[in-house]
């Protein structure tokens, strides 16, 4: 694939298709492994799960992309940052590994392409739900149809996706404070759900299946694809400065965010998110 110095929508479409092909290339092996007797390893603690399937799938995805887009470099959850190509791929081979390892269906393959800090293509493949969410500089798509994000304006009727507070959040923000915030969310919204996959959170908001989402401890490989899918579907992504970034940091490198479907109005979610971000920033001083 030949890339011009100035990126254009048609080239981004080609990258979207390349990412879709790469994700599909590991779909069968992951579906076969799902709900099998697999060995589970742990990274930072007993909640940070990884399997051999994460590692092998990421390797296969990178090889597939490198064959179709030679001018590539990679940032993967398992393989780290490598390569020198102009197209930088952010890859999570199994976003929601804890779900995958236990037989819960909420997991996906997430692949996002970045050129000069601009997200230009994104694909999220949900093998068990048979959903393919994707976007390029032309539009956003769910399977073979255009994707439009629409949300409920009345906050008390809204459904939000939020994993707060996690065990780390209880430590960082204090148990009482974090649980009080969670109580406010539960009292405010019609439903608060934990999906267990940051990429699927964004995809579901992009599809209008949820009205908002928030997360306060994510990595670029979790959200790069989802940001473009959400925005191209008409939704809104607001990065949060959690104390590790500045105003010039690209959106996908922020570790916190609030996402809203088009038309959704969730002031309570935004206010709590801003409180959390402010507290985290002050803790860094």
LINVENUR-V830790 format. One record per backbone hydrogen bond with DSSP energy under -1.0 kcal/mol. NH is the residue of the N-H (numbers start at 1). CO is the residue of the C=O. E is the energy in kcal/mol with one decimal. If there is no record, write none. Layout:
nh = [NH,NH]
co = [CO,CO]
e = [E,E]
This chain:
nh = [12,13,14,15,16,17,18,19,20,21,22,23,24,25,26,30,31,32,33,34,36,38,41,43,48,49,50,55,56,57,58,59,60,61,62,63,64,65,66,67,68,69,72,73,74,75,76,77,80,82,85,87,88,89,90,91,92,95,100,101,102,104,107,108,109,110,111,112,113,114,115,118,120,121,122,123,124,125,126,131,133,134,135,136,141,142,143,145,147,149,151,157,158,160,161,162,170,171,172,173,174,178,179,180,181,182,183,184,185,186,187,188,189,190,191,193,201,202,203,204,205,206,207,209,210,211,212,213,214,215,218,222,223,224,227,228,229,230,231,232,233,234,235,236,238,240,249,253,254,257,258,259,260,261,264,270,271,272,273,274,275,276,277,278,279,280,281,282,283]
co = [8,9,10,11,12,13,14,15,16,17,18,19,20,21,23,26,27,28,29,30,33,36,50,48,45,47,41,51,52,53,54,55,56,57,58,59,60,61,62,63,64,65,70,87,82,89,80,91,76,74,72,71,114,73,112,75,110,108,96,97,98,99,105,95,125,92,123,90,121,88,118,115,113,113,135,111,133,109,131,126,124,141,122,139,134,145,132,142,140,233,262,154,155,191,212,193,166,167,168,169,170,174,175,176,177,178,179,180,181,182,183,184,185,158,158,160,197,198,199,200,201,202,203,204,204,159,159,259,161,257,255,219,219,220,223,224,225,226,227,228,229,231,230,260,258,256,246,250,251,215,238,213,236,211,261,266,267,268,269,270,271,272,273,274,275,276,277,278,279]
e = [-1.7,-2.0,-1.8,-1.9,-2.3,-2.2,-2.0,-2.7,-2.4,-2.3,-2.2,-2.5,-2.5,-1.4,-1.2,-2.0,-2.5,-2.3,-1.8,-2.0,-2.0,-1.5,-3.0,-2.6,-1.4,-1.1,-2.2,-1.2,-2.4,-2.2,-2.1,-2.0,-2.1,-2.5,-2.5,-2.2,-2.2,-2.5,-2.6,-1.7,-1.5,-3.3,-1.8,-2.5,-3.3,-3.1,-2.2,-1.8,-1.6,-2.5,-1.3,-2.3,-2.7,-2.8,-3.1,-2.6,-2.8,-3.1,-2.4,-3.0,-1.1,-2.4,-1.8,-1.4,-2.4,-2.5,-2.7,-2.3,-3.0,-2.4,-2.8,-1.4,-2.8,-1.2,-2.3,-2.6,-3.2,-2.5,-3.4,-1.9,-2.9,-2.4,-2.3,-2.3,-3.1,-2.7,-3.6,-2.2,-2.4,-2.7,-2.9,-1.7,-1.6,-2.5,-2.2,-2.4,-2.0,-1.3,-2.8,-2.9,-1.1,-2.7,-2.7,-2.0,-2.1,-2.2,-2.3,-2.0,-2.0,-2.4,-2.4,-1.8,-2.3,-1.4,-1.5,-2.6,-2.0,-1.7,-2.1,-3.0,-1.8,-2.5,-1.9,-2.5,-1.0,-2.6,-1.2,-2.3,-1.9,-1.7,-1.7,-1.3,-1.1,-2.2,-2.6,-1.3,-2.1,-2.8,-2.6,-2.8,-1.3,-1.3,-2.6,-3.1,-3.1,-2.7,-1.7,-1.9,-1.6,-2.3,-1.9,-3.1,-2.7,-2.5,-2.0,-2.0,-2.7,-2.3,-2.2,-2.5,-1.9,-2.4,-2.5,-2.5,-2.5,-2.3,-2.4,-2.4,-1.8]
